Amino acid sequence: MTTSIRSSFHGSVHAASRAALVAAVALALTAGLAPATPATSATSAAGTSSRPAPSTVLDVRGLEQGDPPAVAWSERRSGRTVIHGTGGTRTPAPNRLDQFAPMGSGHVIQTIGAGAAVTRWIGADGTPGRREWRTGYGLAVSAHGRAVAFSGRAGKVWSIDEAGDRVLSFNPVPISGKGRAVALFGEDCKEGATSNGCTVYVNGPNRAYYTSSHGIVDRPPHLRLTSTGRGPWIGGITSLSDMGSCSAMLRSWKVKWRTCDNQLSDIAPDNRHVLGTPAYADGFGPGTLDLLMTADGSVARSFTSARNGRSATYFDEVWEDADHVLVVTYQADRWAVVRLGVDGSMEYAVAPRRGTMDARAPFQLQTR
C-alpha cells in the first residue's frame, strides 16, 4: 500500500482521497522536520540523471469508454454505497467509507466520522465481522493482497489475513496518538514452517517506524515518513517544509535516488514504475502526475495540467496493472474514474457523473 503526503486539500473531499487525507495530518505535524532543499531532478546515489519525458495534458473531457476497473472500486449513489468487486460482485458498505481492500470473501474497510476512523472486516453481503477497531487513517496491503494491516492508539498494530477471520497483533511502535499503517511486507503474518511473517511500516506524528512478526520494532533508515513500499523497494519523505518536500527511494534499505520534485506514491505490480505526485500541493487537489522509473527516478511519462485551466484534478491514484494507472478525476463539474497508460493513453474506466467540488467524490478505488 502506498500513500502520498500532501500539504493541504479541499475539505469536502476528505474521504475521496486517502493520499490527500494524510497530507493535512502529516504536514501539520511534521513542519519541524529538516527543511526541504530546492527542487531538483531525481538524483541517484551515483549521480544526476535528467532527461525530457513525454507528457500528456490531463484533459479528461470526451474520452472513449473502456473496460471497467480491474481493481475493486466503490460508488455512492442515491445515499447508498456499493463496493464493486472485480468478479462483478456488489457489496453494500457504509456511506462514510474512506478506504477498503479485498480480503478473503469480503473486504477490510475503514470508515470515518467524529474525528476517528473505524476499521473492520465485512463479508460479501456487507455483514460486519465480530470485531472493529478505532484506528488511525490508513490501510497497508501486502503486494498480493493476502494480508492487510492497520494501526491504532499508542502505536498498536494488527493484521488480518485472507481468511478474513484471523487477526494478529504486533509489538506497538513508540508513537503518541494513533498510527497510520503505510506498507506491509509479507503475505502471511503468522510465522511458521511456510511463512517468515510480516513487517508493517507505520507513520507516527513525526517519524516512521516498522514492527515485525519477529517482535522487532525500529526506524527505517534515511526516511522521516514512509509513503510507499513493495518488494525490495521502500520510499518516503526525507524532509518537509512550507516550500515543499524531498523524498528518497530505497532498495534493500540503501538509497538508490532522491528527488525534491515528487512525493512517492503507489509502486506498479511489476516494480518497474512508481507514481510521483507533486512535492507540494495546495488547494482542491493535484493536477500533475509523473510516472517514474523505480530503479533511478527518471520520468517515463508525465500527465500535466493545461495552462488554460482545461484539465482535471485527480484523487485516488492506483496501479491497475503494470501498464495502467486508475485515478478518480474531477473536471467541468463531472467526476469519473480514468485509466491512464504508461504510453500516454487515456480512457474512462467509469463514465463521468455530474457533481460538484463541494461534495465528496462518488467514486473511490481500493487500497493496494
Secondary structure as GFF3:
##gff-version 3
##sequence-region A 1 368
A	DSSP	three_ten_helix	11	13	.	.	.	ID=ss1
A	DSSP	alpha_helix	18	29	.	.	.	ID=ss2
A	DSSP	beta_strand	43	44	.	.	.	ID=ss3
A	DSSP	beta_strand	55	57	.	.	.	ID=ss4
A	DSSP	beta_strand	73	77	.	.	.	ID=ss5
A	DSSP	beta_strand	80	84	.	.	.	ID=ss6
A	DSSP	beta_strand	90	93	.	.	.	ID=ss7
A	DSSP	beta_strand	97	103	.	.	.	ID=ss8
A	DSSP	beta_strand	106	113	.	.	.	ID=ss9
A	DSSP	beta_strand	116	122	.	.	.	ID=ss10
A	DSSP	beta_strand	128	135	.	.	.	ID=ss11
A	DSSP	beta_strand	140	141	.	.	.	ID=ss12
A	DSSP	beta_strand	147	151	.	.	.	ID=ss13
A	DSSP	beta_strand	157	161	.	.	.	ID=ss14
A	DSSP	beta_strand	167	170	.	.	.	ID=ss15
A	DSSP	beta_strand	180	185	.	.	.	ID=ss16
A	DSSP	beta_strand	199	203	.	.	.	ID=ss17
A	DSSP	beta_strand	208	212	.	.	.	ID=ss18
A	DSSP	beta_strand	217	218	.	.	.	ID=ss19
A	DSSP	beta_strand	225	230	.	.	.	ID=ss20
A	DSSP	beta_strand	233	241	.	.	.	ID=ss21
A	DSSP	beta_strand	244	251	.	.	.	ID=ss22
A	DSSP	beta_strand	254	259	.	.	.	ID=ss23
A	DSSP	beta_strand	262	267	.	.	.	ID=ss24
A	DSSP	beta_strand	273	278	.	.	.	ID=ss25
A	DSSP	beta_strand	289	293	.	.	.	ID=ss26
A	DSSP	beta_strand	299	304	.	.	.	ID=ss27
A	DSSP	beta_strand	313	321	.	.	.	ID=ss28
A	DSSP	beta_strand	324	331	.	.	.	ID=ss29
A	DSSP	beta_strand	334	341	.	.	.	ID=ss30
A	DSSP	beta_strand	346	354	.	.	.	ID=ss31
A	DSSP	beta_strand	363	365	.	.	.	ID=ss32
###
